[in-house]
Amino acid sequence: MKVVTVVGSKKGGKTTVVCRLVEQLKASGHRVSTVKFFERAASIDVSDKETGLYRRAGSDLTIASGVSETAILKRVDKREDLTQLLSYVPADVDFVICEGIVDESRHRIVAVREPSDLMEFVNENTFAISGVVAAKQFVHRLPIIDVTVEPEKLAALVMSLT
């Protein structure tokens, strides 16, 4: 399984990069999972619905199953790190695309609004620049790929990772 993180500034286009990348990888026949860290929300559950009520009552693990999806809500004392989250991903998944997870050791795409924001996020594992900034005219040593125009180019780069 190849893991790619998409990091960058607020409103830098991270979600768009993740969505276009997932679409392209799926169209190429790959199994893809995503991981998202929520920074501003304490919980991903809706507090006044059944699952929120169960959790407030003390449930350590709540499984919600609908007609076309299942969610597992697990109570944790602190946020699980990426390694812990990856242990939940089935072994047959080819790619995991992570948004908002700063893991310095993982392959990284940087999505920011302005070229001046790049220095904060680019590291030795960054292999591409995308997001809002990719539509602007500037030069960088890394490939700059506008995922809204050339999503297949970014997907090919991801598929070539070792």
N, C-alpha and C positions, 0 to 999 in steps of 0.2 A: 504494500500500500504506500502510495506517495502522498505526502502531506505538504500542502502549500498554504501559507498564511497571506492574507491580504490586510495590510496595515496602512494607516495614513490619517490625514486630518479629517475633522468633522466636515461632512458634506463634500468630501473629496472624490466620491464615486465608488467607494468600497463595495457597497451592495450591488451596484450595477456590474462591476467587475466580476463579483462572485456569480451573479445570475447568468451573465453571458458565458462565463467559463463553464459553469455546470451544463448549460444548454449545449455547448459545443462538445464537451466530453461525452455527454449522453448520446448525442447524435453520432459520435464515433464508436458507439457500442460499449462504453465503459460504465461500470457501476461507480456512482459518486455519492459521497455523503458530505454534509456541511456541518460546521460547528460555529456557533455565534456566542461571543461573550457580550452580555448586556451590561453596560456600565451604569446607566441611570435608573434601571429598574431593580428593585430589591427582589422581585419575584416575577416569574413568567406566567403565573397562574392568575386567573380572574378571581378576586377575593369573595365576591358575592354569589358565585356559582357553586355547584356541588363539590367540585374538586377542592376549591378554596376552603369550603366549610369543613371537609374531611381533614384537610391539612391543619386548619386551626384547631380542630378537635384533638390533634396529636398524631395523625397517621404519619409514619416514617416513609412509606412508599405508597403512592397513589397511582393506579393505572387507569387511564381514561381511554375507552375504546369506542370509536364512532364507526360509521358505515365504511369510511374509506381511510381512516388513520387511527393510530394508537399513540398515546403519549404516556411516558413514564415520568412522574414527578417524584423525585427523591429528596428528602430532607437532608441537608448537609450542615455541618457546623461552620465550614468555611468553603469558599469557592474551590471546586476541584480544578486541578491544573490540567493542561492539555494531555499529558501522558495518561492521567486517570480517565479523561473523557474519551481518548482514543481506544481504551480497553473495551468500551461499549460498542464500538464499530465492528460489524461482522467481518470475518476474515476474507470474504470474497469481494470486498470493496476495493476498487482500483485506486481511487483518489479521494482524499478528504480535503475540502477547501474550507479554510477557517477565516472568519472575519473578526477583526478587533482583538485578536490574540497576539500579544507581543511575546514571541518565543524567539530569542536571538539565534537559536541553533537550527531553525527550520528555513526551508526555501521560502522566499518572500517576494511578493509583488507590492509595490508602493503605489497608493492612489491618494493623491493630494490635489488641492485646488491651484496652488501656485508653485512655480519652480523654487522659490525661496523656502518652501516648506520641506523640500526633499532631504536636506541635511539632517533633519530630526529623525527621519525614518529609514534612510538607506543604510545598509550595513553590508558586510562581506557575503551574506547569503541572499542579497537582493539580486534577482535575475531579470526584472523588468519593471518599467514604470508605466502606469496606466491611470485611469480615472480622469477627472476633469482636466488635469494638467496636460494630458496627452493631446488635447486639441489646440494647445498653444505652441507657438514657434519658439523652440529653444534646443540647445545641443546638450547631450549628456553621453557619458561613456557607455551607459546601459541602453538596451533597446527601449524605445518609447512607442507603446502600442495603444492606439485609441480603440478600445474594445467595442465601442458603438459602431465603428467602421470596419475593423478587421478582427472580429472575435476569433476567427479560425487561426489567425497568426499567433495570438496569445495561447490558445489551446495547444497548438503544435509545439510551442516552446515548453509548456507544462508537460506534455507527453514525452518530450525529449530529456526531461530531468532524470538523473540517476539516483 
